[in-house]
Amino acid sequence: MMRPGPLNLITDVKGLTVGNAEDHRLKSGVTAIVCDPPATAAVQVLGGAPGTRETDLLDPHNTVQTVDALVLSGGSAFGLDAASGAQAALREMGRGFAVGPHRIPIVPTAILFDLINGGDKDWGRFPPYRELGFEAVGRAGATFSTGSAGAGTGALTASLKGGLGSASTVLPNGITIGALVAVNALGSATVGDTGHFWSAPFELESEFGGLGLPHPMPADAADIRIKFRDRQAAVANTTIAVIATDAVLTKAEAKRLAIAAHDGFARGLWPAHTPLDGDLIFALATGASGKTPTTEDFIDLGAVAASTMARAIARGVHDATPAENDLMPCWSERS
């Protein structure tokens, strides 16, 4: 029997804390996932329009085995500055990869496009993301806001506001899986014009409304709804996420976990992994449980990674809150 962790957040995975920083006038923000101690990490990109920093070092054949933090940011390419702020905060804590007398915090980063969302982007010469990245690390803790917070502050989907979502699952063998996602998809998290989530089969304890799937399925369920179809959709999307576990994994196994978690995007969004999304999932393995999965265990681990990610996607959209100058309604306003 699957159950959520105590907080039903990615921080149910021991060794992880999360911090958000946002600017509601800007309608954008940053989310930092801090690993203490450093965690084994990998990444899998399946969208056609990603924006990243320091993802090559996560390949299993490359030298650095662990990371100090991950950053998810709004702001499109401007948001990559958030990594510099996060690095600065971690350096002040004495964190980082040791090279002689120096320590270099390892902070892979991914961004989403939220420039066209009703926010005031007239920030002057320098974008604010470096400072937001610094603040996000400083606010990292076991609990954090979801919905219109952090990297999900200005997120949108095809028909509703997106947001920052999280969920966790404790497997029968005691291993915990957690997911964190900023949902800014080209497609939709809900079925047709209904308030029912595509993720409904995986819902635990009515965490995103308890509506289940619609019955009968509406005639427009398979319609392809595209955000900003009449505008420049090519630059207005991307769902970025982290899947984490307290199991003991190698970098190669962590990458396999990230691959499996992408099935959660396909379960929770229609369509997903398009040429106009930069869909990306980081994987973290803290090893805090001391449990090394067998091959059979890993099958369950991958399946639960996908279902937990699908739940986090629905929770991100479900938890979004209305704000001035919104371009789209929230789920709570439409359901």
C-alpha positions as CSV (number, residue, x, y, z in Angstrom):
1,M,0.0,0.0,0.0
2,M,1.5,3.3,-1.1
3,R,1.2,6.3,1.2
4,P,2.5,9.9,1.1
5,G,5.3,10.9,3.5
6,P,4.6,13.0,6.6
7,L,4.7,16.3,4.7
8,N,3.8,15.0,1.2
9,L,6.7,17.1,-0.1
10,I,10.1,16.3,-1.6
11,T,11.6,17.2,1.7
12,D,10.3,13.9,3.1
13,V,13.5,12.6,1.4
14,K,16.0,13.0,4.2
15,G,18.9,15.2,3.4
16,L,16.9,17.8,1.3
17,T,15.6,21.2,2.1
18,V,13.8,23.6,-0.3
19,G,13.6,27.4,-0.4
20,N,11.5,29.8,-2.5
21,A,12.1,33.4,-3.4
22,E,9.7,35.3,-5.7
23,D,8.7,38.8,-6.8
24,H,4.9,39.0,-7.4
25,R,5.2,42.3,-9.3
26,L,7.6,40.5,-11.7
27,K,5.4,37.3,-11.6
28,S,8.5,35.2,-11.4
29,G,10.7,33.5,-8.9
30,V,13.3,30.9,-7.9
31,T,13.3,27.5,-6.1
32,A,16.4,26.1,-4.6
33,I,16.8,22.4,-3.5
34,V,19.7,22.2,-1.1
35,C,21.4,18.8,-0.4
36,D,23.1,18.3,2.9
37,P,25.3,16.3,2.6
38,P,25.8,16.6,-1.2
39,A,23.7,14.1,-3.2
40,T,24.3,11.9,-6.2
41,A,22.6,13.6,-9.2
42,A,21.7,13.1,-12.8
43,V,19.4,14.7,-15.4
44,Q,17.2,13.7,-18.4
45,V,16.0,16.3,-20.9
46,L,13.2,15.2,-23.2
47,G,11.7,18.6,-24.3
48,G,12.9,20.3,-27.4
49,A,13.6,23.8,-26.0
50,P,15.6,23.5,-22.7
51,G,17.6,26.1,-20.8
52,T,20.2,24.8,-18.4
53,R,23.5,25.4,-16.6
54,E,26.0,22.7,-15.5
55,T,24.0,19.7,-16.7
56,D,26.9,18.1,-18.6
57,L,28.8,17.3,-15.4
58,L,25.8,15.1,-14.4
59,D,26.6,12.6,-17.1
60,P,27.6,9.3,-15.4
61,H,31.0,9.3,-17.0
62,N,32.0,12.7,-15.7
63,T,34.1,13.4,-12.6
64,V,31.9,15.2,-10.1
65,Q,29.6,12.6,-8.4
66,T,27.5,14.8,-6.2
67,V,25.8,18.2,-6.1
68,D,25.3,20.8,-3.4
69,A,22.0,22.1,-4.7
70,L,19.7,22.4,-7.7
71,V,18.0,25.5,-8.9
72,L,14.7,25.8,-10.8
73,S,14.1,29.4,-12.0
74,G,11.7,31.5,-14.0
75,G,13.0,34.2,-16.3
76,S,14.0,32.2,-19.4
77,A,17.7,32.6,-20.0
78,F,17.9,35.5,-17.7
79,G,17.0,33.1,-14.9
80,L,20.2,31.2,-15.2
81,D,21.7,34.0,-13.1
82,A,19.9,32.4,-10.1
83,A,22.7,29.8,-10.0
84,S,25.3,32.4,-9.3
85,G,23.2,33.7,-6.3
86,A,22.7,30.2,-5.0
87,Q,26.5,29.5,-5.4
88,A,27.3,32.7,-3.4
89,A,25.0,31.6,-0.6
90,L,26.5,28.1,-0.5
91,R,30.0,29.4,-0.6
92,E,29.3,31.5,2.5
93,M,28.2,28.3,4.2
94,G,31.6,26.7,3.3
95,R,29.9,24.3,0.9
96,G,31.3,23.1,-2.4
97,F,33.6,20.7,-4.3
98,A,37.1,21.0,-2.9
99,V,39.9,22.1,-5.2
100,G,43.0,22.8,-3.2
101,P,42.1,25.6,-0.8
102,H,39.0,26.5,-2.7
103,R,35.4,25.2,-2.6
104,I,33.2,25.4,-5.6
105,P,29.5,24.9,-5.0
106,I,28.0,22.6,-7.6
107,V,24.6,23.9,-8.6
108,P,23.0,22.6,-11.8
109,T,20.1,24.8,-12.9
110,A,17.1,24.8,-15.3
111,I,14.9,27.6,-16.3
112,L,11.3,28.0,-17.6
113,F,9.8,30.8,-19.8
114,D,7.5,33.1,-17.8
115,L,8.2,36.5,-19.5
116,I,4.7,36.7,-21.1
117,N,2.5,36.3,-18.1
118,G,1.2,39.8,-17.1
119,G,4.2,40.6,-14.8
120,D,6.3,43.7,-15.0
121,K,9.6,42.7,-16.5
122,D,11.1,46.2,-16.7
123,W,13.9,45.3,-14.2
124,G,16.5,47.7,-15.5
125,R,20.1,46.8,-16.5
126,F,20.4,43.6,-14.5
127,P,17.7,40.9,-14.0
128,P,16.9,40.1,-10.3
129,Y,17.5,36.4,-10.5
130,R,20.9,36.3,-8.9
131,E,19.5,37.9,-5.7
132,L,16.4,35.6,-5.8
133,G,18.7,32.6,-6.1
134,F,20.7,33.8,-3.0
135,E,17.5,34.4,-1.1
136,A,16.0,31.0,-2.0
137,V,19.0,29.1,-0.6
138,G,18.8,31.2,2.6
139,R,15.1,30.2,3.1
140,A,15.6,26.5,2.5
141,G,13.8,24.3,5.0
142,A,11.6,21.3,5.4
143,T,8.4,23.1,4.6
144,F,7.8,25.5,1.7
145,S,4.9,27.0,-0.2
146,T,3.5,25.4,-3.4
147,G,1.3,26.8,-6.2
148,S,2.1,30.5,-7.0
149,A,5.5,30.4,-5.3
150,G,9.2,30.1,-6.2
151,A,9.8,29.0,-9.8
152,G,6.1,28.4,-10.2
153,T,5.1,32.0,-9.4
154,G,4.4,33.0,-13.0
155,A,3.9,29.6,-14.5
156,L,1.0,29.0,-17.0
157,T,-0.5,25.9,-18.7
158,A,-2.7,25.7,-21.8
159,S,-5.8,26.9,-20.0
160,L,-5.0,27.5,-16.3
161,K,-2.3,29.0,-14.1
162,G,0.5,26.6,-13.4
163,G,2.6,26.5,-10.3
164,L,5.1,24.8,-8.1
165,G,4.0,21.3,-7.0
166,S,5.4,18.6,-4.8
167,A,4.5,15.2,-3.5
168,S,6.1,12.2,-1.8
169,T,5.5,8.4,-1.6
170,V,6.8,5.9,1.0
171,L,7.3,2.5,-0.6
172,P,6.5,-0.7,1.3
173,N,10.3,-1.4,1.6
174,G,10.7,1.9,3.5
175,I,12.4,3.9,0.6
176,T,10.9,7.3,0.1
177,I,10.5,9.1,-3.3
178,G,9.8,12.8,-3.6
179,A,9.0,15.1,-6.5
180,L,9.2,18.8,-7.1
181,V,8.0,20.5,-10.3
182,A,7.4,23.9,-11.7
183,V,4.5,23.4,-14.1
184,N,4.7,25.8,-17.1
185,A,3.5,23.4,-19.8
186,L,2.5,24.1,-23.4
187,G,-0.2,21.5,-22.8
188,S,-2.8,21.0,-20.1
189,A,-3.0,19.3,-16.7
190,T,-6.7,18.9,-16.8
191,V,-9.1,16.8,-19.0
192,G,-10.8,18.9,-21.6
193,D,-12.8,21.8,-20.1
194,T,-13.2,20.0,-16.8
195,G,-11.5,20.4,-13.5
196,H,-10.4,16.8,-13.4
197,F,-6.7,16.1,-13.5
198,W,-5.0,13.7,-15.9
199,S,-3.1,12.6,-12.8
200,A,-6.2,11.4,-11.0
201,P,-5.5,7.6,-11.0
202,F,-2.5,8.3,-8.8
203,E,-4.0,10.7,-6.3
204,L,-3.5,9.9,-2.6
205,E,-5.8,11.2,0.1
206,S,-7.6,13.7,-2.1
207,E,-4.5,15.8,-2.3
208,F,-5.7,17.7,-5.4
209,G,-9.4,17.8,-5.0
210,G,-10.4,14.1,-5.0
211,L,-12.4,14.4,-8.2
212,G,-11.1,11.3,-10.0
213,L,-11.4,11.1,-13.7
214,P,-14.6,12.4,-15.4
215,H,-17.2,9.8,-16.2
216,P,-18.0,9.6,-19.0
217,M,-14.9,11.1,-20.5
218,P,-15.8,14.4,-22.2
219,A,-15.9,14.4,-26.0
220,D,-13.0,17.0,-26.0
221,A,-10.7,15.0,-23.8
222,A,-8.3,14.2,-26.6
223,D,-8.3,17.7,-28.0
224,I,-4.8,19.2,-28.2
225,R,-4.9,22.4,-26.2
226,I,-1.9,24.6,-26.8
227,K,-0.9,27.6,-24.7
228,F,-0.7,30.8,-26.7
229,R,-1.5,29.0,-29.9
230,D,-2.1,32.4,-31.5
231,R,1.2,33.8,-30.2
232,Q,4.8,32.8,-30.1
233,A,4.3,29.5,-28.3
234,A,7.8,28.4,-29.3
235,V,9.3,30.4,-26.4
236,A,6.6,30.3,-23.8
237,N,6.8,27.0,-22.0
238,T,8.8,24.3,-20.1
239,T,8.1,22.1,-17.2
240,I,11.2,21.6,-15.0
241,A,11.4,19.1,-12.1
242,V,13.4,17.1,-9.5
243,I,12.8,13.5,-8.6
244,A,14.5,12.5,-5.4
245,T,15.0,9.4,-3.2
246,D,16.7,8.3,0.0
247,A,17.9,5.1,-1.7
248,V,21.5,4.5,-2.4
249,L,22.0,5.0,-6.2
250,T,24.9,5.4,-8.6
251,K,24.9,8.3,-11.1
252,A,23.8,5.9,-13.8
253,E,20.9,4.6,-11.7
254,A,19.9,8.2,-10.8
255,K,19.7,8.9,-14.6
256,R,17.5,5.9,-15.0
257,L,15.3,7.3,-12.3
258,A,15.0,10.6,-14.1
259,I,14.1,8.8,-17.3
260,A,11.3,6.9,-15.5
261,A,10.0,10.0,-13.8
262,H,9.4,11.6,-17.3
263,D,6.5,9.1,-17.5
264,G,4.9,11.3,-14.9
265,F,5.0,14.2,-17.3
266,A,3.2,12.0,-19.9
267,R,0.6,10.9,-17.3
268,G,0.0,14.4,-15.9
269,L,0.2,16.6,-19.0
270,W,-1.4,16.5,-22.4
271,P,0.6,16.9,-24.6
272,A,4.1,16.7,-23.0
273,H,7.7,16.6,-24.3
274,T,6.9,18.8,-27.3
275,P,9.4,20.6,-29.4
276,L,8.3,23.8,-27.8
277,D,8.8,22.6,-24.2
278,G,12.1,22.3,-22.5
279,D,10.9,19.5,-20.3
280,L,13.7,18.4,-17.9
281,I,14.0,16.3,-14.8
282,F,16.9,16.2,-12.4
283,A,17.3,13.2,-10.1
284,L,18.8,13.2,-6.6
285,A,19.7,10.2,-4.5
286,T,20.7,11.1,-0.9
287,G,21.3,7.5,0.2
288,A,20.0,8.4,3.7
289,S,17.9,5.2,4.0
290,G,21.0,3.1,3.6
291,K,18.9,0.9,1.3
292,T,20.3,-0.2,-2.1
293,P,17.5,-1.4,-4.4
294,T,17.6,-4.7,-6.1
295,T,16.7,-4.9,-9.8
296,E,13.2,-5.9,-8.8
297,D,13.1,-3.0,-6.3
298,F,14.2,-0.6,-9.0
299,I,11.2,-1.5,-11.2
300,D,8.9,-0.3,-8.3
301,L,11.1,2.7,-7.7
302,G,10.8,3.9,-11.4
303,A,7.0,3.3,-11.4
304,V,6.6,5.3,-8.2
305,A,8.9,8.0,-9.5
306,A,6.4,8.5,-12.4
307,S,3.2,8.4,-10.2
308,T,4.7,10.8,-7.6
309,M,5.7,13.2,-10.4
310,A,2.2,13.1,-11.9
311,R,0.8,13.9,-8.5
312,A,3.2,16.8,-8.0
313,I,2.1,18.2,-11.4
314,A,-1.5,18.2,-10.4
315,R,-0.8,19.7,-7.0
316,G,1.2,22.6,-8.6
317,V,-1.8,23.6,-10.8
318,H,-4.3,22.9,-8.0
319,D,-2.5,25.1,-5.5
320,A,-2.1,28.2,-7.7
321,T,-3.6,31.4,-6.4
322,P,-5.0,34.4,-8.3
323,A,-3.1,37.6,-8.6
324,E,-3.4,41.0,-10.3
325,N,-3.0,41.0,-14.1
326,D,-3.2,37.3,-14.4
327,L,-3.6,36.1,-18.0
328,M,-5.3,32.8,-17.0
329,P,-7.6,31.7,-14.2
330,C,-6.6,29.4,-11.4
331,W,-8.0,25.9,-11.0
332,S,-9.9,27.0,-7.9
333,E,-11.7,29.6,-10.0
334,R,-12.7,27.2,-12.8
335,S,-13.5,23.9,-11.0
